[in-house]
């Protein structure tokens, strides 16, 4: 009998301490705020960079001068569906994937 009355006495005190639904929302607020900050600081800028890179790759044309992820400079000589052929030296052509292009250079950069 003593134990059951002890549980009955602590139950209302525990409910008041937690604050009900407002207490649980208050404890979730820092977590939600952290995800919002993470989205605006990391995820959104990364998505913007990916969109710009995709647009740059789609706009590649024959004669463009490019830099690959491996640091190879070259001039685009042929464009396929998923690959490019770039000339890295006179008479030396290499096939690369479109996604390997990191930058399009101004005309006359590659000698």
C-alpha positions as CSV (number, residue, x, y, z in Angstrom):
1,X,0.0,0.0,0.0
2,X,2.9,2.4,0.8
3,X,4.5,1.9,-2.6
4,X,1.3,2.6,-4.6
5,X,0.6,5.8,-2.8
6,X,4.2,7.0,-3.3
7,X,3.9,6.5,-7.1
8,X,0.6,8.4,-7.0
9,X,2.1,11.3,-5.2
10,X,5.1,11.8,-7.7
11,X,3.0,11.5,-10.9
12,X,1.5,15.0,-10.8
13,X,4.8,16.5,-9.8
14,X,6.6,15.0,-12.8
15,X,3.9,16.2,-15.2
16,X,4.2,19.7,-13.9
17,X,8.0,19.7,-14.1
18,X,7.9,18.7,-17.8
19,X,5.5,21.5,-18.7
20,X,3.3,19.2,-20.8
21,X,3.4,19.8,-24.6
22,X,5.1,23.2,-24.3
23,X,8.1,21.6,-22.5
24,X,8.5,19.0,-25.2
25,X,8.3,21.6,-28.0
26,X,10.9,23.8,-26.1
27,X,13.3,20.9,-26.0
28,X,12.9,20.2,-29.7
29,X,13.5,23.8,-30.7
30,X,17.3,23.7,-30.6
31,X,17.3,20.6,-32.7
32,X,15.0,22.2,-35.3
33,X,17.0,25.4,-35.3
34,X,20.2,23.4,-35.9
35,X,18.8,21.8,-39.0
36,X,17.6,25.1,-40.4
37,X,21.0,26.6,-39.9
38,X,22.7,23.6,-41.4
39,X,20.4,23.8,-44.5
40,X,21.2,27.5,-45.1
41,X,25.0,27.2,-44.4
42,X,25.9,23.9,-46.0
43,X,23.1,22.3,-48.1
44,X,21.7,25.2,-50.1
45,X,25.1,26.6,-51.3
46,X,26.2,23.1,-52.3
47,X,23.0,22.6,-54.3
48,X,23.6,26.0,-56.0
49,X,27.2,25.0,-57.0
50,X,26.0,21.7,-58.4
51,X,23.4,23.5,-60.5
52,X,26.0,26.0,-61.8
53,X,28.4,23.1,-62.7
54,X,25.6,21.2,-64.5
55,X,24.8,24.3,-66.5
56,X,28.4,24.8,-67.4
57,X,28.8,21.2,-68.6
58,X,25.6,21.5,-70.7
59,X,26.9,24.7,-72.3
60,X,30.2,23.1,-73.5
61,X,30.9,23.5,-77.2
62,X,33.6,22.5,-79.6
63,X,36.6,24.8,-79.3
64,X,36.1,25.7,-75.6
65,X,39.2,25.5,-73.5
66,X,38.8,23.6,-70.2
67,X,40.5,22.3,-67.1
68,X,39.8,18.8,-65.9
69,X,39.6,17.5,-62.3
70,X,43.1,16.0,-62.8
71,X,44.5,19.4,-63.7
72,X,44.8,18.8,-67.5
73,X,44.3,21.8,-69.7
74,X,42.9,21.2,-73.2
75,X,40.7,22.3,-76.0
76,X,37.4,20.5,-76.7
77,X,37.5,18.8,-80.2
78,X,34.5,16.6,-80.1
79,X,31.5,16.2,-77.9
80,X,29.7,12.9,-77.2
81,X,26.7,12.2,-75.0
82,X,28.6,11.4,-71.9
83,X,32.2,12.2,-72.9
84,X,34.4,14.8,-74.4
85,X,37.5,14.6,-76.5
86,X,40.0,17.2,-75.6
87,X,43.3,18.0,-77.3
88,X,46.0,18.5,-74.7
89,X,48.8,18.9,-77.2
90,X,49.1,19.0,-80.9
91,X,48.0,15.6,-82.2
92,X,47.3,14.3,-78.7
93,X,43.6,13.8,-77.8
94,X,42.1,12.3,-74.7
95,X,38.6,11.2,-74.0
96,X,37.1,12.3,-70.7
97,X,33.8,12.2,-69.0
98,X,31.8,15.4,-69.1
99,X,31.7,15.6,-65.3
100,X,35.5,15.7,-65.2
101,X,35.5,19.3,-66.5
102,X,35.9,21.7,-63.6
103,X,36.4,25.0,-65.3
104,X,35.9,26.6,-68.7
105,X,38.8,29.0,-69.5
106,X,38.8,32.2,-71.6
107,X,39.8,31.7,-75.2
108,X,43.6,31.8,-75.7
109,X,44.5,30.4,-72.3
110,X,45.7,27.1,-73.6
111,X,48.8,27.4,-75.7
